[in-house]
């Protein structure tokens, strides 16, 4: 055989071997929306600012420092309003209270609609800000918590259907107003009357979140800060006792509730129904949280480098705080719920106020039934009345 033929055969063999080796080493690095190294990523999350891990051992100082960390991760934020400038555009008398449709300045950039429910009689009254859920249902927001009035038949029917599906047929805001609480409920940005001019869609929320991030901001942080300003507005009203203001929410509203209690001491007590877990149990191949979309409304970029969800919620300690979750809730694995509850219980215990933290797992799905609402009312009656 000629030397040139032998050399070509050797070259071909080596070349094919290299190509085969290259094919053998190719691997995909994303599976079910997650990087294949997601477990390694989670292992890097040591939460150094958490109570018990932080180098700060004075709890009062820790609360201030840790709240500042959260606020820093939330920047860039709108400035507070120079005045609320509330206007009442409609009223409806109900059994034991008056429903008011109002507008007020929630920031220097946004003037928003809300429902305000005021009990009959002489105040000042305790008050609760009602924080609506996500539900991938954007056509209504505050109407999920308060029975609407002066709206189209379509909005009324929408609200009635939603309150049956998620709240056991009972408007939680009206239920509390009937029991002597001033109630405020706003639309989170992208819901109800604060939706998109072109009409909202599920994909639209991801685009909105991306656009916020490209401008050094966060959609989730804007929602949280609107809630803080709304609570401050509620506490400023003459019929409200500013020392007896609480917050309550279901699902995304629950997330908003414990975030609100962590971010401002204007809120004296909070209740969160069906939203608490740990990153370890939420960041898996099967949990709904890994799909993006809805998760963007509850994300603060960079915060997981310092604190997990129950660590942030613990900033509220020593306030009276309630958490309910369900065994049949497919969104929040029970083991993660238990881990988060244990973390928070250790914090309240460390401050000798364990009686102020209520954690309960119900035999229930992702749902806020009437019995849960009754126990939540009793919780607020204990601490705000």
C-alpha positions in Angstrom: 0.0 0.0 0.0 1.3 3.4 -0.9 2.5 5.6 2.0 0.0 8.4 1.0 -2.9 5.9 1.2 -1.8 4.8 4.7 -1.5 8.3 5.9 -4.9 9.2 4.6 -6.4 6.1 6.3 -4.8 7.1 9.6 -6.0 10.7 9.3 -9.5 9.5 8.5 -9.5 7.2 11.5 -8.3 9.9 13.9 -10.7 12.4 12.5 -13.7 10.1 12.9 -12.6 9.3 16.4 -12.4 12.9 17.4 -15.9 13.6 15.9 -17.3 10.5 17.7 -15.7 11.7 20.9 -17.2 15.2 20.5 -20.7 13.7 19.9 -20.3 11.5 23.0 -19.5 14.5 25.2 -22.4 16.7 24.0 -25.1 17.0 26.7 -28.1 19.2 27.3 -27.9 21.6 30.3 -31.6 22.4 30.8 -34.3 20.1 31.9 -37.9 21.0 32.6 -37.0 24.7 32.7 -34.2 24.1 35.3 -30.4 24.1 34.8 -29.1 20.6 35.3 -26.9 22.0 38.0 -29.7 23.4 40.0 -28.9 21.3 43.1 -25.4 22.8 43.1 -26.9 26.3 42.8 -29.1 25.6 45.8 -26.2 24.3 47.8 -24.5 27.7 47.4 -27.5 29.4 49.2 -26.3 29.6 52.8 -28.5 32.6 53.8 -25.8 34.3 55.8 -28.1 37.2 56.9 -30.7 34.9 58.6 -31.2 35.2 62.3 -28.9 32.8 64.0 -26.4 32.9 61.1 -25.9 36.6 61.0 -22.9 38.0 62.9 -25.4 40.5 64.5 -26.7 39.0 67.8 -29.0 41.8 69.0 -32.4 41.0 67.6 -33.6 44.6 67.3 -30.4 45.6 65.4 -30.8 42.5 63.2 -34.3 43.4 62.2 -33.1 46.8 61.0 -30.1 45.5 59.2 -32.0 42.7 57.5 -34.9 44.9 56.5 -32.3 47.2 54.9 -30.9 44.2 52.9 -34.4 43.5 51.6 -35.0 47.1 50.7 -31.6 47.4 48.9 -32.5 44.3 46.8 -35.9 46.0 46.0 -34.4 49.1 44.5 -35.2 51.1 42.2 -38.5 52.2 43.7 -41.0 55.0 43.2 -41.0 57.9 45.7 -43.6 58.1 48.4 -46.5 60.4 47.6 -46.3 64.0 48.9 -50.0 63.6 49.8 -52.6 60.8 49.5 -55.3 63.2 48.2 -58.1 60.6 48.6 -61.3 61.1 46.8 -64.5 59.1 47.2 -66.3 58.4 43.9 -69.0 56.0 45.1 -70.7 54.6 48.2 -73.0 51.7 49.0 -74.5 51.1 52.4 -74.3 47.4 53.5 -75.3 45.5 56.6 -73.3 47.2 59.4 -70.8 49.0 57.2 -70.4 51.3 54.2 -68.5 50.3 51.1 -66.7 53.2 49.4 -64.9 53.3 46.0 -61.9 55.6 46.4 -58.9 56.9 44.6 -55.6 57.9 46.3 -51.9 58.5 45.5 -50.0 55.4 46.3 -46.7 57.0 45.1 -45.6 60.1 43.3 -46.1 58.1 40.1 -49.3 56.2 40.6 -52.9 57.2 41.6 -54.9 54.1 42.1 -58.5 52.9 42.8 -59.4 50.9 45.9 -62.3 49.7 48.0 -62.6 51.0 51.5 -65.1 49.4 53.9 -66.0 51.4 57.0 -68.1 50.0 59.9 -71.1 51.9 61.2 -70.6 53.7 64.5 -67.9 55.7 66.0 -64.3 54.9 65.6 -61.4 54.7 65.6 -61.6 51.1 64.5 -59.0 48.3 64.0 -58.2 47.9 60.3 -57.0 45.2 57.9 -55.5 45.6 54.4 -56.8 42.8 52.2 -54.3 41.5 49.7 -55.7 39.6 46.7 -54.3 36.5 45.1 -52.7 35.9 41.7 -54.6 32.8 40.3 -53.4 33.6 36.8 -56.6 35.6 36.7 -56.0 39.3 36.0 -59.4 40.8 35.1 -60.2 41.5 38.8 -58.0 42.2 41.8 -59.5 44.0 44.8 -62.9 42.5 43.7 -61.6 39.1 44.8 -61.6 40.4 48.4 -64.5 42.9 48.4 -67.9 42.6 46.8 -67.8 45.1 44.0 -70.5 47.7 43.2 -71.1 50.1 40.4 -69.4 47.8 37.9 -70.4 45.9 34.8 -72.4 42.7 35.1 -69.4 40.9 33.7 -67.1 42.1 36.6 -69.8 41.2 39.2 -70.1 37.7 37.7 -66.4 37.3 37.5 -66.0 38.3 41.2 -68.8 36.0 42.3 -67.3 33.0 40.4 -63.8 33.7 41.9 -65.0 34.0 45.5 -66.7 30.6 45.2 -63.6 29.0 43.7 -61.0 30.4 46.2 -62.9 31.8 49.2 -65.7 29.4 49.9 -68.3 31.8 48.6 -67.4 34.5 51.1 -65.8 37.9 50.4 -63.1 38.1 53.1 -63.1 41.9 53.2 -66.8 42.1 53.7 -66.7 39.4 56.4 -64.2 41.5 58.3 -66.1 44.7 57.8 -69.2 43.1 59.2 -67.1 42.2 62.3 -65.9 45.8 63.0 -62.8 46.3 60.9 -62.0 49.0 58.4 -60.9 47.2 55.3 -58.8 48.5 52.4 -58.2 46.5 49.2 -56.2 47.7 46.1 -55.4 46.2 42.7 -51.8 45.0 42.5 -50.1 46.3 39.3 -51.3 44.3 36.3 -54.7 43.3 37.9 -58.1 44.8 37.6 -58.2 48.5 36.9 -54.4 48.6 37.0 -54.0 46.1 34.1 -52.7 46.5 30.6 -54.4 48.9 28.2 -54.3 46.3 25.5 -55.8 43.7 27.8 -53.8 41.4 30.1 -52.4 38.0 29.3 -50.4 35.3 31.1 -47.3 35.9 28.9 -47.7 39.7 29.5 -46.6 39.4 33.1 -43.3 37.9 32.1 -42.6 40.7 29.6 -43.6 43.3 32.2 -41.2 41.7 34.8 -38.4 41.7 32.2 -38.9 45.3 31.3 -38.7 46.3 35.0 -35.5 44.4 35.4 -33.9 46.0 32.4 -34.5 49.4 34.1 -32.9 48.3 37.3 -36.2 47.6 39.1 -38.5 44.7 40.0 -42.2 44.2 39.3 -42.4 42.2 42.6 -40.8 45.0 44.6 -43.2 47.5 43.1 -46.1 45.4 44.3 -44.6 45.1 47.7 -43.9 48.8 48.0 -47.5 49.7 46.9 -48.7 47.5 49.7 -46.4 49.3 52.2 -47.7 52.7 51.1 -51.3 51.4 51.1 -50.9 50.3 54.7 -49.4 53.7 55.7 -52.4 55.3 54.0 -54.9 53.1 55.8 -53.2 53.9 59.2 -53.5 57.6 58.4 -57.3 57.6 58.1 -59.2 59.3 60.9 -61.5 56.4 61.5 -58.6 54.0 61.9 -56.6 53.3 65.1 -53.1 53.3 63.7 -51.9 51.0 66.5 -54.3 48.3 65.4 -53.6 47.8 61.7 -53.2 44.3 60.2 -52.8 42.6 56.8 -54.3 39.4 55.4 -53.9 37.6 52.1 -54.4 34.3 50.3 -51.9 32.7 47.9 -50.0 35.6 46.3 -51.8 37.8 48.7 -50.3 35.7 51.5 -46.8 36.3 50.2 -47.7 40.0 50.0 -49.0 39.9 53.6 -45.8 38.4 55.2 -43.6 40.6 53.1 -45.7 43.7 54.2 -45.3 42.7 57.8 -41.6 42.4 57.4 -41.2 45.7 55.5 -43.1 48.1 57.8 -44.0 48.3 61.5 -47.1 50.3 60.4 -48.5 46.7 60.3 -49.0 45.3 63.8 -50.3 41.8 62.9 -50.5 39.6 59.8 -52.1 36.5 58.4 -50.9 34.6 55.4 -53.0 31.8 53.9 -51.4 29.2 51.5 -48.0 30.8 50.8 -45.0 29.7 52.7 -42.1 27.3 51.9 -38.4 27.1 51.4 -36.3 27.5 48.2 -35.0 23.9 48.7 -38.6 22.5 48.2 -39.8 25.1 45.6 -36.9 24.9 43.3 -37.4 21.4 42.0 -38.1 19.8 38.6 -41.8 19.4 39.4 -42.9 22.5 41.3 -45.0 25.1 39.7 -42.6 27.8 40.8 -40.0 26.7 38.2 -42.3 27.7 35.3 -41.6 31.5 35.5 -44.6 33.4 34.6 -46.5 33.9 37.8 -43.4 33.6 39.9 -42.1 37.0 38.6 -44.7 38.9 40.6 -43.1 37.5 43.8 -39.4 37.8 43.1 -36.9 40.2 44.5 -33.6 39.8 42.5 -30.6 38.8 44.5 -32.4 38.4 47.8 -31.8 34.6 48.0 -28.1 35.3 48.4 -28.9 36.6 51.9 -32.3 35.2 53.0 -34.8 32.5 52.3 -38.6 33.0 52.4 -39.1 32.2 56.2 -36.0 34.3 57.1 -37.6 37.4 55.4 -40.9 36.6 57.1 -39.1 36.5 60.5 -38.3 40.2 60.3 -41.9 40.6 61.4 -41.1 39.0 64.8 -42.2 39.7 67.5 -45.5 40.7 65.9 -48.5 38.4 66.1 -48.3 36.4 62.8 -50.4 33.6 61.4 -49.6 31.0 58.7 -52.1 28.4 57.3 -51.2 25.9 54.6 -52.9 22.8 53.2 -51.8 19.1 53.0 -53.4 18.9 49.5 -51.9 22.1 48.2 -49.9 21.1 45.1 -48.1 24.4 44.9 -46.4 24.2 48.3 -45.0 20.8 49.3 -45.9 20.0 52.9 -42.3 19.1 53.9 -41.2 22.6 52.8 -44.0 24.1 54.7 -42.9 22.2 57.9 -39.3 23.3 57.4 -40.3 26.9 57.0 -42.6 26.8 60.0 -39.7 25.3 62.1 -37.4 28.1 61.0 -39.9 30.8 62.0 -40.8 29.1 65.2 -37.2 29.1 66.3 -37.1 32.9 65.7 -40.2 33.7 67.7 -39.1 31.3 70.4 -35.7 33.0 70.6 -37.5 36.2 71.5 -39.8 34.4 74.0 -42.9 35.3 72.0 -43.8 31.9 70.6 -47.4 32.5 71.6 -47.6 35.2 68.9 -46.8 32.8 66.0 -49.6 30.6 64.8 -48.7 27.9 62.2 -51.3 25.3 61.2 -51.5 22.8 58.4 -55.1 22.0 57.3 -56.5 19.0 55.5 -57.2 21.3 52.6 -56.2 22.2 49.0 -55.1 25.6 47.8 -58.2 27.2 49.3 -59.3 29.7 52.0 -62.5 28.1 53.4 -64.9 29.7 55.8 -63.6 27.9 58.8 -60.1 29.1 58.1 -61.5 32.6 57.7 -63.3 32.3 61.0 -60.1 31.3 62.8 -58.2 34.1 61.1 -60.8 36.6 62.3 -60.4 35.2 65.9 -56.7 35.7 65.6 -57.1 39.4 64.7 -59.7 39.9 67.3 -57.2 38.6 69.9 -54.4 40.9 68.9 -56.1 44.0 67.3 -59.3 44.4 69.4 
